[in-house]
């Protein structure tokens, strides 16, 4: 076996370990055959980070490391804005240290998650997407097999068929058991990639079929328009010039920021409830939650927020149902960050990150980032996607892997050009 073959086999082996760790980090609460301990997720992320460090140490290969660090550092900016501003508010208000630590803990944990994602980029480059997809598929398959064990294979299959035929409008024990929300959000992002960008990927149609199956079986209705918006953006920009893609995407980013602020205003003035009632839209208890937090914020350029995690604390105390999630990241971020920092956070997510990826690396990576960020934005309106780890993993791994793939393709093209020029000179 050649040295190159040995490296490829080692890379595949590490990829399978990474996929297994991704699966382990996501199945807690869904997989009933084994009582997965609470620290399984933390262990999995720590193990992935350790794998990346060990890989760099033993191979000495730092070719992808700097790029992975740079891209992930920029993608950490939204979370850094949240924690820095929140701590500033709490210190100004002289909040107890226990409250500061409580409010900062979730953001710091998410920053550690993003730091972990440097490892798959450094180890696998473009193949980080494939191994991440394998991890999500493995996790969903384990949950499906566990549901079959508990409810019976026949009952599971018939219940799943009924659920899919009625597009999730018929709920049952089977649909409830298969509703792995966290993973479904991540799967939706990967599905967009394989449909639009994965033409050169090995086993592309397998991934499309497997991801589509689990996307539908874990159906989150909000993800249907979210995926459609992402694919529509990629479709209409595919033949634009690079300059026009940038102008169009920035314009859409500005519109999104305006929609986000308008959405908050509509909710605060109760106009949103009037509109949804006239359209016959079931808010599924969100009106009650939104009214619970209404006294804690106002629409004003000088409204400075109440700090990260405070909304959950308010709902935890006031909600008789024990619900501590607001089911709208847009509204939650406005309440916790205040209008100026809320607008800054949106600008970083929807404009600055796109322009950074385009100017520093490639329009291809920037375009995919913007497409899946559009998907995330749709979910931000009615869900708590920022706090879900699977979509965070997919959202950040995809652009990084595409950046690395484009850099390696460019380097290969330079090497081939140099060899052709050298051969031409030798012939002459």
ABEGO torsion letter per residue (X at the ends): XBAAAAAAAAAAAAAAAAAAAAAAAAABGABAABBBBAAAAAAAAAAAAAAAAAAAAAAGBAAAAAAAAAAAAAAAAAAAAAAAAAAAAAAAAGBBAAAAAAAAAAAAAAAAAAAAAAAAAAAAEAAAAAAAAAAAAAAAAAAAAAAAAAAEAAAAAAAAAAAAAAGGABBBAAAAAABBAAAAAAAAAAAAAAAAAAAABBGAAAAAAAAAAAAAAABBAAAAAAAAAAAAAAAAAAABBAAAAAAAAAAAAAAAAAAAAAAAAAAAAGAAAAAAAAAGBBAGGAAAAAAAAAAABBBBAABAEAEBGAAAAAAAAABAAGBABAGBAAAAAAAAAEAAAAAAAAAAAAAAAAAAAAAABBAAAAAAAAAAAAAAAAAAAABBAAABAAAAAAAAAAAAAAAAAAAAAAAAAAAAAAAAAAAAAAAX
